[in-house]
Amino acid sequence: MKLYDLELSGNCYRVRLLLSLLGQPVQLVNVNLGAGENRQPWFLALNPRGQVPVLDDDGFVVWDTLAIMTYLARKAGGEKWLPSDPKNMARVMQWLAVMENETQYGLARARVIASMGFPGNLEEAQKIGLRVLGILEARLTAHDWLALPHCTLADIGCFPYVALARQGGLPLDDYPAILRWIARIKSLQGYVAMPGV
């Protein structure tokens, strides 16, 4: 497998982390977004959206973080990461919706504005980020994991930008349940880090 990757991307990190937890070897191919490699014809042939990550599994190409995670979970994860039972699948998917919305538009956006100089409304992103941290803290105060009694795609999906919240000006000191959850994820066999986490 090849993963077209950017080391500082939380979206790419979700996939790298899942691959490692699944014990799946992967060849990382760095895509230099600053040099515009993601807008080159060779890359657009892989992903017409021009975004990383992209997974090439022996010629089967998947783009979009959630699509890649779903593919890997069903291919190599059995029932653990994304159950096929409708109720448990829904429990995982509702937290993946949080990943795609509040963590992306709040925590991830605050990070790129505050730490990387991207344009945007930092105050608005932080407001969304604080809201999602409150939701996660409430859930994790009563449960060890977001969706099920064990780690699932829901946890791996939400983890990166929560763990990187400080880079968006949102310290986690007032969120003890989130801090314990981060520690649980870091203790998983196969865990790999990324800069800032």
SULZI-V549053 format. One record per run of one state. SS is the DSSP state (H for helix, E for strand, L for the rest). FROM is the first residue (numbers start at 1). TO is the last residue. If there is no record, write none. Layout:
BEGIN
ss=SS from=FROM to=TO
ss=SS from=FROM to=TO
END
This chain:
BEGIN
ss=L from=1 to=1
ss=E from=2 to=5
ss=L from=6 to=9
ss=H from=10 to=21
ss=L from=22 to=26
ss=E from=27 to=30
ss=L from=31 to=36
ss=H from=37 to=39
ss=L from=40 to=40
ss=H from=41 to=44
ss=L from=45 to=53
ss=E from=54 to=57
ss=L from=58 to=59
ss=E from=60 to=63
ss=L from=64 to=64
ss=H from=65 to=76
ss=L from=77 to=85
ss=H from=86 to=116
ss=L from=117 to=121
ss=H from=122 to=142
ss=L from=143 to=152
ss=H from=153 to=163
ss=L from=164 to=164
ss=H from=165 to=168
ss=L from=169 to=175
ss=H from=176 to=186
ss=L from=187 to=197
END
